Amino acid sequence: MPRKVGERYVCEKCGAQLVYEKACPCPEGMKHSEICCGEQMKQVKA
């Protein structure tokens, strides 16, 4: 699923955060991976 502006992900090991500043141009259904410390980052719910 494409990522939207403002979506936020956090690494549960080190606390690093990733925020999408630009919408992802990938097509619907394409798999995404936000990896930090060797693990998938968790989405932060608003």
PDB file of all heavy atoms in Angstrom:
ATOM      1  N   MET A   1       0.854  -1.183   0.000  1.00  0.00           N
ATOM      2  CA  MET A   1       0.000   0.000   0.000  1.00  0.00           C
ATOM      3  C   MET A   1       0.898   1.243   0.000  1.00  0.00           C
ATOM      4  O   MET A   1       1.855   1.320   0.769  1.00  0.00           O
ATOM      5  CB  MET A   1      -0.873  -0.043   1.245  1.00  0.00           C
ATOM      6  CG  MET A   1      -1.792   1.104   1.378  1.00  0.00           C
ATOM      7  SD  MET A   1      -2.992   0.741   2.689  1.00  0.00           S
ATOM      8  CE  MET A   1      -4.243   1.850   2.174  1.00  0.00           C
ATOM      9  N   PRO A   2       0.612   2.235  -0.845  1.00  0.00           N
ATOM     10  CA  PRO A   2       1.429   3.446  -0.886  1.00  0.00           C
ATOM     11  C   PRO A   2       1.443   4.168   0.463  1.00  0.00           C
ATOM     12  O   PRO A   2       0.466   4.131   1.205  1.00  0.00           O
ATOM     13  CB  PRO A   2       0.743   4.308  -1.939  1.00  0.00           C
ATOM     14  CG  PRO A   2      -0.034   3.363  -2.773  1.00  0.00           C
ATOM     15  CD  PRO A   2      -0.448   2.259  -1.845  1.00  0.00           C
ATOM     16  N   ARG A   3       2.539   4.812   0.756  1.00  0.00           N
ATOM     17  CA  ARG A   3       2.657   5.589   1.995  1.00  0.00           C
ATOM     18  C   ARG A   3       2.209   7.016   1.727  1.00  0.00           C
ATOM     19  O   ARG A   3       2.459   7.571   0.672  1.00  0.00           O
ATOM     20  CB  ARG A   3       4.101   5.585   2.488  1.00  0.00           C
ATOM     21  CG  ARG A   3       4.691   4.192   2.703  1.00  0.00           C
ATOM     22  CD  ARG A   3       3.915   3.411   3.726  1.00  0.00           C
ATOM     23  NE  ARG A   3       4.669   2.242   4.142  1.00  0.00           N
ATOM     24  CZ  ARG A   3       4.176   1.024   4.175  1.00  0.00           C
ATOM     25  NH1 ARG A   3       2.944   0.787   3.791  1.00  0.00           N
ATOM     26  NH2 ARG A   3       4.900   0.017   4.595  1.00  0.00           N
ATOM     27  N   LYS A   4       1.543   7.619   2.713  1.00  0.00           N
ATOM     28  CA  LYS A   4       1.014   8.975   2.583  1.00  0.00           C
ATOM     29  C   LYS A   4       1.896   9.966   3.328  1.00  0.00           C
ATOM     30  O   LYS A   4       2.617   9.595   4.262  1.00  0.00           O
ATOM     31  CB  LYS A   4      -0.408   9.026   3.138  1.00  0.00           C
ATOM     32  CG  LYS A   4      -1.366   8.141   2.371  1.00  0.00           C
ATOM     33  CD  LYS A   4      -2.751   8.166   2.986  1.00  0.00           C
ATOM     34  CE  LYS A   4      -3.665   7.258   2.196  1.00  0.00           C
ATOM     35  NZ  LYS A   4      -4.233   6.193   2.946  1.00  0.00           N
ATOM     36  N   VAL A   5       1.822  11.224   2.951  1.00  0.00           N
ATOM     37  CA  VAL A   5       2.554  12.288   3.631  1.00  0.00           C
ATOM     38  C   VAL A   5       2.180  12.272   5.114  1.00  0.00           C
ATOM     39  O   VAL A   5       1.006  12.178   5.462  1.00  0.00           O
ATOM     40  CB  VAL A   5       2.216  13.669   3.010  1.00  0.00           C
ATOM     41  CG1 VAL A   5       2.815  14.795   3.832  1.00  0.00           C
ATOM     42  CG2 VAL A   5       2.698  13.732   1.571  1.00  0.00           C
ATOM     43  N   GLY A   6       3.199  12.308   5.959  1.00  0.00           N
ATOM     44  CA  GLY A   6       2.966  12.361   7.398  1.00  0.00           C
ATOM     45  C   GLY A   6       2.969  11.011   8.094  1.00  0.00           C
ATOM     46  O   GLY A   6       3.002  10.966   9.324  1.00  0.00           O
ATOM     47  N   GLU A   7       2.922   9.902   7.338  1.00  0.00           N
ATOM     48  CA  GLU A   7       2.973   8.590   7.989  1.00  0.00           C
ATOM     49  C   GLU A   7       4.304   8.474   8.712  1.00  0.00           C
ATOM     50  O   GLU A   7       5.333   8.901   8.214  1.00  0.00           O
ATOM     51  CB  GLU A   7       2.806   7.460   6.975  1.00  0.00           C
ATOM     52  CG  GLU A   7       1.381   7.292   6.537  1.00  0.00           C
ATOM     53  CD  GLU A   7       1.140   6.013   5.748  1.00  0.00           C
ATOM     54  OE1 GLU A   7       1.785   4.983   6.019  1.00  0.00           O
ATOM     55  OE2 GLU A   7       0.284   6.057   4.844  1.00  0.00           O
ATOM     56  N   ARG A   8       4.256   7.902   9.916  1.00  0.00           N
ATOM     57  CA  ARG A   8       5.435   7.842  10.781  1.00  0.00           C
ATOM     58  C   ARG A   8       5.681   6.403  11.216  1.00  0.00           C
ATOM     59  O   ARG A   8       4.752   5.671  11.540  1.00  0.00           O
ATOM     60  CB  ARG A   8       5.195   8.728  11.996  1.00  0.00           C
ATOM     61  CG  ARG A   8       6.346   8.833  12.949  1.00  0.00           C
ATOM     62  CD  ARG A   8       5.991   9.762  14.114  1.00  0.00           C
ATOM     63  NE  ARG A   8       5.634  11.092  13.694  1.00  0.00           N
ATOM     64  CZ  ARG A   8       6.480  12.112  13.609  1.00  0.00           C
ATOM     65  NH1 ARG A   8       7.748  11.952  13.929  1.00  0.00           N
ATOM     66  NH2 ARG A   8       6.069  13.298  13.217  1.00  0.00           N
ATOM     67  N   TYR A   9       6.965   6.026  11.232  1.00  0.00           N
ATOM     68  CA  TYR A   9       7.384   4.689  11.658  1.00  0.00           C
ATOM     69  C   TYR A   9       8.486   4.846  12.691  1.00  0.00           C
ATOM     70  O   TYR A   9       9.289   5.781  12.619  1.00  0.00           O
ATOM     71  CB  TYR A   9       7.890   3.873  10.463  1.00  0.00           C
ATOM     72  CG  TYR A   9       6.778   3.524   9.516  1.00  0.00           C
ATOM     73  CD1 TYR A   9       6.318   4.450   8.588  1.00  0.00           C
ATOM     74  CD2 TYR A   9       6.144   2.290   9.572  1.00  0.00           C
ATOM     75  CE1 TYR A   9       5.260   4.158   7.742  1.00  0.00           C
ATOM     76  CE2 TYR A   9       5.091   1.990   8.724  1.00  0.00           C
ATOM     77  CZ  TYR A   9       4.659   2.925   7.815  1.00  0.00           C
ATOM     78  OH  TYR A   9       3.605   2.633   6.981  1.00  0.00           O
ATOM     79  N   VAL A  10       8.521   3.942  13.681  1.00  0.00           N
ATOM     80  CA  VAL A  10       9.512   4.010  14.739  1.00  0.00           C
ATOM     81  C   VAL A  10      10.198   2.648  14.907  1.00  0.00           C
ATOM     82  O   VAL A  10       9.568   1.605  14.746  1.00  0.00           O
ATOM     83  CB  VAL A  10       8.880   4.475  16.076  1.00  0.00           C
ATOM     84  CG1 VAL A  10       7.883   3.463  16.604  1.00  0.00           C
ATOM     85  CG2 VAL A  10       9.939   4.768  17.119  1.00  0.00           C
ATOM     86  N   CYS A  11      11.489   2.693  15.213  1.00  0.00           N
ATOM     87  CA  CYS A  11      12.258   1.484  15.504  1.00  0.00           C
ATOM     88  C   CYS A  11      12.093   1.199  16.994  1.00  0.00           C
ATOM     89  O   CYS A  11      12.388   2.060  17.837  1.00  0.00           O
ATOM     90  CB  CYS A  11      13.730   1.690  15.161  1.00  0.00           C
ATOM     91  SG  CYS A  11      14.784   0.287  15.618  1.00  0.00           S
ATOM     92  N   GLU A  12      11.636   0.007  17.325  1.00  0.00           N
ATOM     93  CA  GLU A  12      11.429  -0.339  18.732  1.00  0.00           C
ATOM     94  C   GLU A  12      12.737  -0.644  19.462  1.00  0.00           C
ATOM     95  O   GLU A  12      12.756  -0.685  20.683  1.00  0.00           O
ATOM     96  CB  GLU A  12      10.460  -1.514  18.844  1.00  0.00           C
ATOM     97  CG  GLU A  12       9.066  -1.139  18.392  1.00  0.00           C
ATOM     98  CD  GLU A  12       8.052  -2.244  18.567  1.00  0.00           C
ATOM     99  OE1 GLU A  12       8.394  -3.426  18.380  1.00  0.00           O
ATOM    100  OE2 GLU A  12       6.904  -1.900  18.906  1.00  0.00           O
ATOM    101  N   LYS A  13      13.840  -0.823  18.728  1.00  0.00           N
ATOM    102  CA  LYS A  13      15.133  -1.095  19.367  1.00  0.00           C
ATOM    103  C   LYS A  13      15.865   0.190  19.741  1.00  0.00           C
ATOM    104  O   LYS A  13      16.305   0.345  20.866  1.00  0.00           O
ATOM    105  CB  LYS A  13      16.023  -1.938  18.456  1.00  0.00           C
ATOM    106  CG  LYS A  13      15.669  -3.398  18.454  1.00  0.00           C
ATOM    107  CD  LYS A  13      16.742  -4.183  17.722  1.00  0.00           C
ATOM    108  CE  LYS A  13      16.458  -5.672  17.827  1.00  0.00           C
ATOM    109  NZ  LYS A  13      17.527  -6.451  17.193  1.00  0.00           N
ATOM    110  N   CYS A  14      16.018   1.110  18.758  1.00  0.00           N
ATOM    111  CA  CYS A  14      16.836   2.301  19.008  1.00  0.00           C
ATOM    112  C   CYS A  14      16.029   3.597  19.114  1.00  0.00           C
ATOM    113  O   CYS A  14      16.569   4.622  19.487  1.00  0.00           O
ATOM    114  CB  CYS A  14      17.903   2.446  17.930  1.00  0.00           C
ATOM    115  SG  CYS A  14      17.274   2.968  16.315  1.00  0.00           S
ATOM    116  N   GLY A  15      14.757   3.554  18.739  1.00  0.00           N
ATOM    117  CA  GLY A  15      13.915   4.744  18.840  1.00  0.00           C
ATOM    118  C   GLY A  15      13.953   5.666  17.633  1.00  0.00           C
ATOM    119  O   GLY A  15      13.284   6.698  17.622  1.00  0.00           O
ATOM    120  N   ALA A  16      14.740   5.326  16.606  1.00  0.00           N
ATOM    121  CA  ALA A  16      14.788   6.155  15.398  1.00  0.00           C
ATOM    122  C   ALA A  16      13.403   6.236  14.778  1.00  0.00           C
ATOM    123  O   ALA A  16      12.618   5.288  14.869  1.00  0.00           O
ATOM    124  CB  ALA A  16      15.777   5.569  14.397  1.00  0.00           C
ATOM    125  N   GLN A  17      13.088   7.367  14.168  1.00  0.00           N
ATOM    126  CA  GLN A  17      11.788   7.545  13.532  1.00  0.00           C
ATOM    127  C   GLN A  17      11.952   7.962  12.084  1.00  0.00           C
ATOM    128  O   GLN A  17      12.897   8.665  11.731  1.00  0.00           O
ATOM    129  CB  GLN A  17      10.967   8.602  14.272  1.00  0.00           C
ATOM    130  CG  GLN A  17      10.554   8.144  15.637  1.00  0.00           C
ATOM    131  CD  GLN A  17       9.504   9.056  16.247  1.00  0.00           C
ATOM    132  OE1 GLN A  17       8.839   9.831  15.567  1.00  0.00           O
ATOM    133  NE2 GLN A  17       9.349   8.947  17.556  1.00  0.00           N
ATOM    134  N   LEU A  18      11.033   7.503  11.262  1.00  0.00           N
ATOM    135  CA  LEU A  18      10.986   7.824   9.841  1.00  0.00           C
ATOM    136  C   LEU A  18       9.631   8.477   9.585  1.00  0.00           C
ATOM    137  O   LEU A  18       8.608   7.971  10.034  1.00  0.00           O
ATOM    138  CB  LEU A  18      11.108   6.525   9.040  1.00  0.00           C
ATOM    139  CG  LEU A  18      11.050   6.639   7.523  1.00  0.00           C
ATOM    140  CD1 LEU A  18      12.011   5.632   6.927  1.00  0.00           C
ATOM    141  CD2 LEU A  18       9.658   6.390   7.018  1.00  0.00           C
ATOM    142  N   VAL A  19       9.637   9.620   8.898  1.00  0.00           N
ATOM    143  CA  VAL A  19       8.398  10.321   8.562  1.00  0.00           C
ATOM    144  C   VAL A  19       8.403  10.580   7.061  1.00  0.00           C
ATOM    145  O   VAL A  19       9.367  11.117   6.520  1.00  0.00           O
ATOM    146  CB  VAL A  19       8.277  11.668   9.310  1.00  0.00           C
ATOM    147  CG1 VAL A  19       6.996  12.381   8.924  1.00  0.00           C
ATOM    148  CG2 VAL A  19       8.350  11.449  10.809  1.00  0.00           C
ATOM    149  N   TYR A  20       7.325  10.205   6.390  1.00  0.00           N
ATOM    150  CA  TYR A  20       7.217  10.457   4.952  1.00  0.00           C
ATOM    151  C   TYR A  20       6.869  11.923   4.730  1.00  0.00           C
ATOM    152  O   TYR A  20       5.827  12.395   5.161  1.00  0.00           O
ATOM    153  CB  TYR A  20       6.158   9.541   4.326  1.00  0.00           C
ATOM    154  CG  TYR A  20       6.695   8.161   4.062  1.00  0.00           C
ATOM    155  CD1 TYR A  20       6.665   7.176   5.038  1.00  0.00           C
ATOM    156  CD2 TYR A  20       7.267   7.839   2.837  1.00  0.00           C
ATOM    157  CE1 TYR A  20       7.187   5.910   4.807  1.00  0.00           C
ATOM    158  CE2 TYR A  20       7.788   6.582   2.592  1.00  0.00           C
ATOM    159  CZ  TYR A  20       7.737   5.624   3.579  1.00  0.00           C
ATOM    160  OH  TYR A  20       8.265   4.384   3.344  1.00  0.00           O
ATOM    161  N   GLU A  21       7.764  12.645   4.064  1.00  0.00           N
ATOM    162  CA  GLU A  21       7.548  14.050   3.743  1.00  0.00           C
ATOM    163  C   GLU A  21       6.936  14.214   2.360  1.00  0.00           C
ATOM    164  O   GLU A  21       6.435  15.276   2.024  1.00  0.00           O
ATOM    165  CB  GLU A  21       8.865  14.816   3.814  1.00  0.00           C
ATOM    166  CG  GLU A  21       9.415  14.875   5.226  1.00  0.00           C
ATOM    167  CD  GLU A  21      10.705  15.653   5.314  1.00  0.00           C
ATOM    168  OE1 GLU A  21      11.303  15.979   4.263  1.00  0.00           O
ATOM    169  OE2 GLU A  21      11.120  15.950   6.446  1.00  0.00           O
ATOM    170  N   LYS A  22       7.007  13.176   1.559  1.00  0.00           N
ATOM    171  CA  LYS A  22       6.443  13.167   0.218  1.00  0.00           C
ATOM    172  C   LYS A  22       5.695  11.848   0.062  1.00  0.00           C
ATOM    173  O   LYS A  22       6.167  10.804   0.514  1.00  0.00           O
ATOM    174  CB  LYS A  22       7.562  13.266  -0.818  1.00  0.00           C
ATOM    175  CG  LYS A  22       7.072  13.307  -2.236  1.00  0.00           C
ATOM    176  CD  LYS A  22       8.233  13.447  -3.213  1.00  0.00           C
ATOM    177  CE  LYS A  22       7.701  13.390  -4.632  1.00  0.00           C
ATOM    178  NZ  LYS A  22       8.783  13.404  -5.610  1.00  0.00           N
ATOM    179  N   ALA A  23       4.539  11.885  -0.577  1.00  0.00           N
ATOM    180  CA  ALA A  23       3.757  10.666  -0.781  1.00  0.00           C
ATOM    181  C   ALA A  23       4.546   9.659  -1.616  1.00  0.00           C
ATOM    182  O   ALA A  23       5.281  10.027  -2.533  1.00  0.00           O
ATOM    183  CB  ALA A  23       2.439  10.991  -1.468  1.00  0.00           C
ATOM    184  N   CYS A  24       4.413   8.406  -1.299  1.00  0.00           N
ATOM    185  CA  CYS A  24       5.087   7.327  -2.014  1.00  0.00           C
ATOM    186  C   CYS A  24       4.406   7.136  -3.377  1.00  0.00           C
ATOM    187  O   CYS A  24       3.189   7.005  -3.449  1.00  0.00           O
ATOM    188  CB  CYS A  24       4.983   6.058  -1.181  1.00  0.00           C
ATOM    189  SG  CYS A  24       5.653   4.616  -1.961  1.00  0.00           S
ATOM    190  N   PRO A  25       5.186   7.089  -4.463  1.00  0.00           N
ATOM    191  CA  PRO A  25       4.602   6.944  -5.801  1.00  0.00           C
ATOM    192  C   PRO A  25       4.359   5.485  -6.212  1.00  0.00           C
ATOM    193  O   PRO A  25       3.950   5.222  -7.332  1.00  0.00           O
ATOM    194  CB  PRO A  25       5.651   7.585  -6.704  1.00  0.00           C
ATOM    195  CG  PRO A  25       6.936   7.280  -6.012  1.00  0.00           C
ATOM    196  CD  PRO A  25       6.626   7.375  -4.532  1.00  0.00           C
ATOM    197  N   CYS A  26       4.602   4.556  -5.325  1.00  0.00           N
ATOM    198  CA  CYS A  26       4.466   3.133  -5.660  1.00  0.00           C
ATOM    199  C   CYS A  26       3.012   2.761  -5.927  1.00  0.00           C
ATOM    200  O   CYS A  26       2.102   3.343  -5.341  1.00  0.00           O
ATOM    201  CB  CYS A  26       5.007   2.264  -4.534  1.00  0.00           C
ATOM    202  SG  CYS A  26       6.774   2.479  -4.276  1.00  0.00           S
ATOM    203  N   PRO A  27       2.789   1.773  -6.796  1.00  0.00           N
ATOM    204  CA  PRO A  27       1.422   1.347  -7.101  1.00  0.00           C
ATOM    205  C   PRO A  27       0.782   0.601  -5.930  1.00  0.00           C
ATOM    206  O   PRO A  27       1.481   0.035  -5.082  1.00  0.00           O
ATOM    207  CB  PRO A  27       1.596   0.413  -8.301  1.00  0.00           C
ATOM    208  CG  PRO A  27       2.999  -0.083  -8.205  1.00  0.00           C
ATOM    209  CD  PRO A  27       3.781   1.027  -7.574  1.00  0.00           C
ATOM    210  N   GLU A  28      -0.534   0.620  -5.893  1.00  0.00           N
ATOM    211  CA  GLU A  28      -1.311  -0.099  -4.885  1.00  0.00           C
ATOM    212  C   GLU A  28      -0.901  -1.574  -4.894  1.00  0.00           C
ATOM    213  O   GLU A  28      -0.703  -2.166  -5.944  1.00  0.00           O
ATOM    214  CB  GLU A  28      -2.813   0.031  -5.196  1.00  0.00           C
ATOM    215  CG  GLU A  28      -3.719  -0.473  -4.111  1.00  0.00           C
ATOM    216  CD  GLU A  28      -3.736   0.422  -2.885  1.00  0.00           C
ATOM    217  OE1 GLU A  28      -3.616   1.652  -3.028  1.00  0.00           O
ATOM    218  OE2 GLU A  28      -3.880  -0.120  -1.784  1.00  0.00           O
ATOM    219  N   GLY A  29      -0.737  -2.167  -3.728  1.00  0.00           N
ATOM    220  CA  GLY A  29      -0.397  -3.581  -3.635  1.00  0.00           C
ATOM    221  C   GLY A  29       1.093  -3.875  -3.588  1.00  0.00           C
ATOM    222  O   GLY A  29       1.492  -5.003  -3.329  1.00  0.00           O
ATOM    223  N   MET A  30       1.940  -2.873  -3.818  1.00  0.00           N
ATOM    224  CA  MET A  30       3.381  -3.094  -3.765  1.00  0.00           C
ATOM    225  C   MET A  30       3.821  -3.185  -2.304  1.00  0.00           C
ATOM    226  O   MET A  30       3.432  -2.361  -1.479  1.00  0.00           O
ATOM    227  CB  MET A  30       4.137  -1.963  -4.447  1.00  0.00           C
ATOM    228  CG  MET A  30       5.607  -2.169  -4.507  1.00  0.00           C
ATOM    229  SD  MET A  30       6.366  -0.901  -5.529  1.00  0.00           S
ATOM    230  CE  MET A  30       7.935  -1.632  -5.802  1.00  0.00           C
ATOM    231  N   LYS A  31       4.623  -4.193  -1.983  1.00  0.00           N
ATOM    232  CA  LYS A  31       5.101  -4.388  -0.617  1.00  0.00           C
ATOM    233  C   LYS A  31       6.162  -3.348  -0.269  1.00  0.00           C
ATOM    234  O   LYS A  31       7.007  -3.015  -1.090  1.00  0.00           O
ATOM    235  CB  LYS A  31       5.668  -5.795  -0.470  1.00  0.00           C
ATOM    236  CG  LYS A  31       6.116  -6.121   0.923  1.00  0.00           C
ATOM    237  CD  LYS A  31       6.584  -7.545   1.029  1.00  0.00           C
ATOM    238  CE  LYS A  31       7.299  -7.732   2.338  1.00  0.00           C
ATOM    239  NZ  LYS A  31       6.636  -8.520   3.279  1.00  0.00           N
ATOM    240  N   HIS A  32       6.117  -2.845   0.969  1.00  0.00           N
ATOM    241  CA  HIS A  32       7.079  -1.871   1.463  1.00  0.00           C
ATOM    242  C   HIS A  32       7.767  -2.422   2.709  1.00  0.00           C
ATOM    243  O   HIS A  32       7.185  -3.209   3.448  1.00  0.00           O
ATOM    244  CB  HIS A  32       6.385  -0.564   1.840  1.00  0.00           C
ATOM    245  CG  HIS A  32       5.937   0.221   0.667  1.00  0.00           C
ATOM    246  ND1 HIS A  32       4.822  -0.096  -0.059  1.00  0.00           N
ATOM    247  CD2 HIS A  32       6.474   1.313   0.079  1.00  0.00           C
ATOM    248  CE1 HIS A  32       4.680   0.777  -1.044  1.00  0.00           C
ATOM    249  NE2 HIS A  32       5.663   1.635  -0.983  1.00  0.00           N
ATOM    250  N   SER A  33       8.980  -1.955   2.961  1.00  0.00           N
ATOM    251  CA  SER A  33       9.726  -2.334   4.157  1.00  0.00           C
ATOM    252  C   SER A  33      10.465  -1.120   4.692  1.00  0.00           C
ATOM    253  O   SER A  33      11.254  -0.509   3.983  1.00  0.00           O
ATOM    254  CB  SER A  33      10.743  -3.427   3.839  1.00  0.00           C
ATOM    255  OG  SER A  33      10.117  -4.598   3.424  1.00  0.00           O
ATOM    256  N   GLU A  34      10.185  -0.766   5.916  1.00  0.00           N
ATOM    257  CA  GLU A  34      10.924   0.280   6.617  1.00  0.00           C
ATOM    258  C   GLU A  34      11.759  -0.473   7.647  1.00  0.00           C
ATOM    259  O   GLU A  34      11.245  -0.907   8.669  1.00  0.00           O
ATOM    260  CB  GLU A  34       9.981   1.277   7.302  1.00  0.00           C
ATOM    261  CG  GLU A  34       9.204   2.159   6.345  1.00  0.00           C
ATOM    262  CD  GLU A  34       7.970   1.507   5.737  1.00  0.00           C
ATOM    263  OE1 GLU A  34       7.558   0.432   6.188  1.00  0.00           O
ATOM    264  OE2 GLU A  34       7.420   2.101   4.800  1.00  0.00           O
ATOM    265  N   ILE A  35      13.046  -0.659   7.359  1.00  0.00           N
ATOM    266  CA  ILE A  35      13.917  -1.494   8.181  1.00  0.00           C
ATOM    267  C   ILE A  35      14.913  -0.645   8.965  1.00  0.00           C
ATOM    268  O   ILE A  35      15.543   0.253   8.414  1.00  0.00           O
ATOM    269  CB  ILE A  35      14.696  -2.499   7.299  1.00  0.00           C
ATOM    270  CG1 ILE A  35      13.741  -3.350   6.455  1.00  0.00           C
ATOM    271  CG2 ILE A  35      15.608  -3.383   8.148  1.00  0.00           C
ATOM    272  CD1 ILE A  35      12.820  -4.255   7.227  1.00  0.00           C
ATOM    273  N   CYS A  36      15.064  -0.940  10.246  1.00  0.00           N
ATOM    274  CA  CYS A  36      16.061  -0.310  11.105  1.00  0.00           C
ATOM    275  C   CYS A  36      16.510  -1.371  12.110  1.00  0.00           C
ATOM    276  O   CYS A  36      15.683  -2.166  12.570  1.00  0.00           O
ATOM    277  CB  CYS A  36      15.464   0.895  11.827  1.00  0.00           C
ATOM    278  SG  CYS A  36      16.679   1.862  12.755  1.00  0.00           S
ATOM    279  N   CYS A  37      17.773  -1.401  12.424  1.00  0.00           N
ATOM    280  CA  CYS A  37      18.330  -2.383  13.362  1.00  0.00           C
ATOM    281  C   CYS A  37      17.968  -3.809  12.949  1.00  0.00           C
ATOM    282  O   CYS A  37      17.787  -4.692  13.776  1.00  0.00           O
ATOM    283  CB  CYS A  37      17.867  -2.112  14.797  1.00  0.00           C
ATOM    284  SG  CYS A  37      18.450  -0.537  15.464  1.00  0.00           S
ATOM    285  N   GLY A  38      17.799  -4.036  11.632  1.00  0.00           N
ATOM    286  CA  GLY A  38      17.518  -5.360  11.105  1.00  0.00           C
ATOM    287  C   GLY A  38      16.085  -5.828  11.246  1.00  0.00           C
ATOM    288  O   GLY A  38      15.782  -6.980  10.961  1.00  0.00           O
ATOM    289  N   GLU A  39      15.185  -4.956  11.684  1.00  0.00           N
ATOM    290  CA  GLU A  39      13.777  -5.319  11.889  1.00  0.00           C
ATOM    291  C   GLU A  39      12.851  -4.310  11.241  1.00  0.00           C
ATOM    292  O   GLU A  39      13.199  -3.130  11.094  1.00  0.00           O
ATOM    293  CB  GLU A  39      13.465  -5.418  13.381  1.00  0.00           C
ATOM    294  CG  GLU A  39      14.214  -6.523  14.085  1.00  0.00           C
ATOM    295  CD  GLU A  39      13.848  -6.651  15.548  1.00  0.00           C
ATOM    296  OE1 GLU A  39      12.876  -6.012  15.981  1.00  0.00           O
ATOM    297  OE2 GLU A  39      14.529  -7.410  16.234  1.00  0.00           O
ATOM    298  N   GLN A  40      11.633  -4.768  10.932  1.00  0.00           N
ATOM    299  CA  GLN A  40      10.602  -3.884  10.384  1.00  0.00           C
ATOM    300  C   GLN A  40      10.209  -2.850  11.435  1.00  0.00           C
ATOM    301  O   GLN A  40       9.958  -3.200  12.587  1.00  0.00           O
ATOM    302  CB  GLN A  40       9.362  -4.702   9.977  1.00  0.00           C
ATOM    303  CG  GLN A  40       8.178  -3.879   9.503  1.00  0.00           C
ATOM    304  CD  GLN A  40       8.417  -3.170   8.178  1.00  0.00           C
ATOM    305  OE1 GLN A  40       9.024  -3.704   7.281  1.00  0.00           O
ATOM    306  NE2 GLN A  40       7.911  -1.965   8.066  1.00  0.00           N
ATOM    307  N   MET A  41      10.203  -1.585  11.031  1.00  0.00           N
ATOM    308  CA  MET A  41       9.776  -0.516  11.936  1.00  0.00           C
ATOM    309  C   MET A  41       8.261  -0.596  12.107  1.00  0.00           C
ATOM    310  O   MET A  41       7.556  -1.090  11.230  1.00  0.00           O
ATOM    311  CB  MET A  41      10.182   0.836  11.383  1.00  0.00           C
ATOM    312  CG  MET A  41      11.692   0.996  11.254  1.00  0.00           C
ATOM    313  SD  MET A  41      12.189   2.503  10.405  1.00  0.00           S
ATOM    314  CE  MET A  41      12.068   3.673  11.763  1.00  0.00           C
ATOM    315  N   LYS A  42       7.755  -0.117  13.237  1.00  0.00           N
ATOM    316  CA  LYS A  42       6.322  -0.152  13.535  1.00  0.00           C
ATOM    317  C   LYS A  42       5.699   1.197  13.197  1.00  0.00           C
ATOM    318  O   LYS A  42       6.264   2.252  13.497  1.00  0.00           O
ATOM    319  CB  LYS A  42       6.077  -0.443  15.022  1.00  0.00           C
ATOM    320  CG  LYS A  42       6.682  -1.740  15.502  1.00  0.00           C
ATOM    321  CD  LYS A  42       6.011  -2.933  14.886  1.00  0.00           C
ATOM    322  CE  LYS A  42       6.649  -4.202  15.414  1.00  0.00           C
ATOM    323  NZ  LYS A  42       6.219  -5.384  14.776  1.00  0.00           N
ATOM    324  N   GLN A  43       4.500   1.157  12.596  1.00  0.00           N
ATOM    325  CA  GLN A  43       3.813   2.410  12.268  1.00  0.00           C
ATOM    326  C   GLN A  43       3.274   3.041  13.539  1.00  0.00           C
ATOM    327  O   GLN A  43       2.717   2.364  14.403  1.00  0.00           O
ATOM    328  CB  GLN A  43       2.667   2.169  11.291  1.00  0.00           C
ATOM    329  CG  GLN A  43       2.025   3.452  10.833  1.00  0.00           C
ATOM    330  CD  GLN A  43       0.979   3.246   9.749  1.00  0.00           C
ATOM    331  OE1 GLN A  43       0.499   2.158   9.534  1.00  0.00           O
ATOM    332  NE2 GLN A  43       0.630   4.328   9.095  1.00  0.00           N
ATOM    333  N   VAL A  44       3.478   4.355  13.658  1.00  0.00           N
ATOM    334  CA  VAL A  44       2.964   5.122  14.774  1.00  0.00           C
ATOM    335  C   VAL A  44       1.576   5.604  14.384  1.00  0.00           C
ATOM    336  O   VAL A  44       1.418   6.296  13.380  1.00  0.00           O
ATOM    337  CB  VAL A  44       3.890   6.321  15.093  1.00  0.00           C
ATOM    338  CG1 VAL A  44       3.297   7.174  16.215  1.00  0.00           C
ATOM    339  CG2 VAL A  44       5.283   5.841  15.457  1.00  0.00           C
ATOM    340  N   LYS A  45       0.575   5.224  15.149  1.00  0.00           N
ATOM    341  CA  LYS A  45      -0.803   5.642  14.869  1.00  0.00           C
ATOM    342  C   LYS A  45      -1.025   7.039  15.448  1.00  0.00           C
ATOM    343  O   LYS A  45      -0.559   7.359  16.550  1.00  0.00           O
ATOM    344  CB  LYS A  45      -1.802   4.668  15.492  1.00  0.00           C
ATOM    345  CG  LYS A  45      -1.646   3.244  14.988  1.00  0.00           C
ATOM    346  CD  LYS A  45      -2.048   3.124  13.542  1.00  0.00           C
ATOM    347  CE  LYS A  45      -1.909   1.668  13.094  1.00  0.00           C
ATOM    348  NZ  LYS A  45      -2.253   1.468  11.730  1.00  0.00           N
ATOM    349  N   ALA A  46      -1.736   7.847  14.713  1.00  0.00           N
ATOM    350  CA  ALA A  46      -2.021   9.233  15.134  1.00  0.00           C
ATOM    351  C   ALA A  46      -2.949   9.283  16.316  1.00  0.00           C
ATOM    352  O   ALA A  46      -3.674   8.428  16.634  1.00  0.00           O
ATOM    353  CB  ALA A  46      -2.614  10.026  13.986  1.00  0.00           C
TER     354      ALA A  46
END
